[in-house]
Amino acid sequence: MNLLITGGAGFIGSNLIHHVIDDARITKLVNLDCLTYAGRLENLEKVSRHPKYVFEKVDLRDKAATLRIVEKHAITHVMHLAAESHVDRSITGPGDFITTNIVGTFNLLEACRGFWNGKFDGKKFHHVSTDEVYGSLGATGFFTETTPYAPNSPYSSSKASSDFLVRAYHHTYGLPTVITNCSNNYGPFQFPEKLIPVVIQSVLARKKVPVYGDGMNVRDWLYVRDHAEALWTVLQKGRLGETYNIGGHNEWANLHIVQLICDTIDEFAPQPGGHSRQLITFVTDRPGHDRRYAIDAAKIQRELGWMPAHKFEDGIRETIRWYLDNQEWVKSVLKK
């Protein structure tokens, strides 16, 4: 297997590379990343000298360069994670989301279609997406693989578009594709713009902790290392042309997560000035803020045998401890 992982210097990608690099089925692992603000080679220091590992600084929006990498390394398998992913940024600047998430995916599909040239046996293109493509749930129910798409932000719309492109390349050209849609990830190496690392850093700095609206927007949380195992399982066993939802079976309201983080930091590293919950500040809700996401992950459990190994309470403690122990990494990332 000559495996191409796009976005490998990012949060999920770097955890995935750490998870799979020693697998005997991999001959070469190519990390393609253009190193935006969220891509950090420091995330991969432990594997940077691994004999299987190759880094290529390439932007997927460059069609010729993308094809060159696929051909140069005779890529047989793709795990496509590279994407602009922060909803708030998509609201203030949607252009990068359209060009990276849609055009970048198109360029990668075309590169694989051209290089594989109809010889698809033993090949696979795994496209990694999000549950946000499904829109918003009410107080009950779950997203399944047959839930109609109803994206509500420029980010989720761009991911929905890329999902449809991957589906079309399978049905039109026979490209051996599989899609996964995951719930919210958390864990080590997450860029401090997402909820959990933002709260951790705000508490440590004794700054106000912003909570959108009433704080009761619900997400299904998935520990990133569980996600990495699920992605690898789908690449190995997933049926071509299929979609698999990956969820953590951990529904939490944003406010309750913030309170848990405050309490855990007070336990691990008591902060001056009283209980950290007093830092919680409610701010104006963001436009198009979906009320609730929840994944039904029965299909991947039933067909492929995957289940998350971490309960949220355990994973969040591991995550908080990691950020407390890696403040130099956080400072370096924020400086960039």
N, C-alpha and C positions, 0 to 999 in steps of 0.2 A: 504494500500500500504506500503510494506517494500521496500524502495527505496535505491539502491546502486548507489552512484555517485563516479566514479573513477576520480582521479586527482582533488579532491575537494579543495585542498589547493593551487591550482594554480590560474592563472588569471581568466579564464573563469569559472572554477569550483567554486571558492569562490563566484563570483558574482551570479552564478546560485543558490548556496545554500542559500545565503541571499534572493534571489527572491522567493524561493519555500518553505522555512522551515515552514512557518505558514499556509500552505494550509491544509485544514481540511481532505483532502483525504490521507494525509501521516500519517501513524502510527509511523514509524521509518525511520530516514534518516541516512544512514551509509556512511561516507566519508572515502573511501579507498585511501590512498596516501602514497608513500614511501619517500616523502619529499626530493626530489632532490634539487639542488640549486634554482629551480624556485618554489618550494612548500613551503609555509609559513603559519604556523598555526596562525600567527599574523593577517592574512587576515580574520580570522574567530572568533576573540575575542568576537564579539557581539553575536554569536550564540553558543559559546562553552559550555554554561551551559543550553542550551535549552533542555527541557525534551525529545524531539524527537531525538536529535543529538547524534551520536556515531562516534568517530574517531577510525580508525584501521590503524596502520602503517604497510602496507604490500606492497611488490613489486609484481606486476602482473607476473613477470618472475618466481616467485615461484609458481608452479602449485598447490602444496598441500596446501599452505597457502591461495591461492585464493579460492579454493574449500571450505576450512574450513570456510572462512568468509561468503560465499554464504549460506552454510548450517547453520551456527551458528545463522545468523539473518533471516533465512527463506525468502530470498530475492525474491520479486515478480516482481520488475521492476529495470532495469539497465539503467543508463545514463553514457556511457563510453566516458570520456573525457581524461583520462590519456594518455599522449604521450610526446615523445621528439618532439619539434616543431620548433626549430630555424634552418633555412636553412643554415646559415653560419656554425653552429656547425656540421650539417650533412655532410658538405663538408670536414671539417678537421677531423671528427671522426664519420664515418657512423655506426660503430658497434652497439652503444647504440640504434640507431634508428631502426635497424633491430630487435634486441632482445626485445626492449620495445614495439614498435608499431606493430610488426607482431606476435612475440611469445607471448607477453603479451595479445594481443587480442585473440589469439588462446586459451590460458589458461582460459580466462574469458568465452569464448563461451563454452568450454568444461565443465567448472564448472556449468554454467547455464543448459546446456543440461543434464548433469548428475543429478543435483538436481531436476530439473523440471520433468525429466523422462517421457517425452511425455505428461504430464498434463499441457498444454500450455494455457488453457483458463484463461483469466485475467492476463496473464503475458506479458511483453514486454521488448525487448532488443534494446535500442536506441544507435546506434553507431554514434559518432560525428566526422566528417571528415572535409576536406578542399577543397576549389576550386582549389588548386594547382595540384590536381590529373589530371585536364583536360589539363595541359600544358599552352601554351601561345596563346593569341589572337593577331590578327592584329589590325589595327586602328578601325575596326568596328566589330559588332557582339557581341554575349553574350554566356556564358556557360548555357546550359540547362541540364536537368536531363538525356538527351539522348546523350550528347556530348561524343564522344569516349575519353577514358583515354589516356593521353600522358604525364606522369610525367617526369620532366627534372632534378630533384635533388634527392639525396638519401632520403631526408625527404619526398618529395611528392611520391616517389616510395614506401616507406614503408607504407604511408597512403593508397595509391592505393591498395597495397597488403592486408591490413587489411580490406578495403572495400569489396574486392572480397571474403575474408574469411567469412565475415558477410553475404554477398549475398548467398554464397554456403551453409552456415548452414541453411538458410531459405529454399532454394530449395531442399536440400538433406534431412534434418532432420525435416523440418517444424518448426524450431525455429521461434518464433514470433519477427521478427526483423524489424527495420526501420533505414534508414541512412539519415543523413543530411550533406550537404557540404556547408560550410559557406565561406564568403569572409573575408578579413582582419579585425580583431577586434581591438578596441582601447578602453581605459577607465581606471578607477581606478584599482589598484593592478597589472598592467602589469609589468612584470619583465623588468628592464631597460637594455635590450639588443636589444629590438625591436625598430623600427624607431622612433616612436613618443616619448616614454620616453627617448631614447638616445638623441634626439635633445633637449628636455626640459632640461635635466641634463647638456648637453654640453653648452647650452646658459647660464644657471645659473652659471656654473663654468668658463665662458668666455673662453672656449676651442673651438678649431676648430670643426665645424659641418660637418662630412663627408657625402657626397652625391655620390652614385655610378654612374659612367658613366656620361651621360649628364643630369641625374636627371629626365628624361621624361618617366621612367617606370611607368605605370598606375596601380593603385589598386582600387578596390571597397571597401569602408570602412564602417564597421558596428559597431555601438556603442554596447559595451558588454552587456548593460542592455537590449537593444532591442533583442540581440541574446539570452539572458536568457529567455525572454518571448517567443521567437520563439521555442526554445528547449522544453520548458514546453508544448507549444501548440501541438507540434509534438508528444510528449509522450502521451498526452491525446487523440488526434484526428487522428494522422497519420495512414494511411492504412498500414497494415502489408505487408512486402516485397517491399515497395515503398522507393524511394529516394526523398528528398525535398532539393532544393537549397535555401539557406538563404543569401540574399544580402541586402546591405544598400541603393542601388540606389544613391551611392555617389562615382563617379569616380574622382580620383584626381591623378595628377602626383606627384611623390615624391618631386621634387623641389618645387612645389607650396605649398605642405604641410609644408615643412621646412620653407618657407618664411612666411606662415601664423602663424606658431608657434613663429617665431622670432618676428613678429609684435605684436602678442598677449601678449607675455611676456613683450615686451617693453611698452605695454599699462598697464598691471597689475602691473608690478614691474620693472620700468626702471632700466637698468643695466649701470654700469660705462663703459666709454670707447667708447661711440657712439652706433649707430644702430647695433642691433644684426645680421642683414643680412651680415655684413662684416665678420662674422665668417664662413660663408658657404665655404666649400672647396670640390672641386670635386676630387674623388679618382678613382683608377682603378676599372672598373666594376667587379662584382664577376662572377665566372664561371656559365654558365647555367642560367643566370638571365632572367626570363621570362619578355617579354616586356609589356604585358597588361593582366589583369584579369578583367572580368566584369560578374556579375551574373544576369541571368534572374530569378527573384523570383516570376514569375506569378503563378506557380503551387501552392505554399504554400498560396499565397494570394487568389487564386480562390477556392481551396479545403478546406483550414483551416481558412481563414479569417485573416491571420496575415499580418501586414505591419509594417515597422520600424517607430518609433515615433519621432526619432531625426534626424534633418538635421545635416550634418557634421559640419557646422560652429558653431552650438549650442553645439554639443557633444564635440568638440575639446576645446571649452572654458571651459566647465565643467571639462574636463580632465586636462587641464593645471592648473586650479584653484586647483584641488585635489592634484596634485603633488606639487604645491607651498605650500599648507597647510599641506603636509605630508612628509616633508623632513627627519624627523626622521625615518619613515618607509623605505625610499629609502636608507638612510645610513645603516640601519640594514641589508637590503637585500644585498647591495653591500659588506658589511663586510663579510657576509656568503659566 
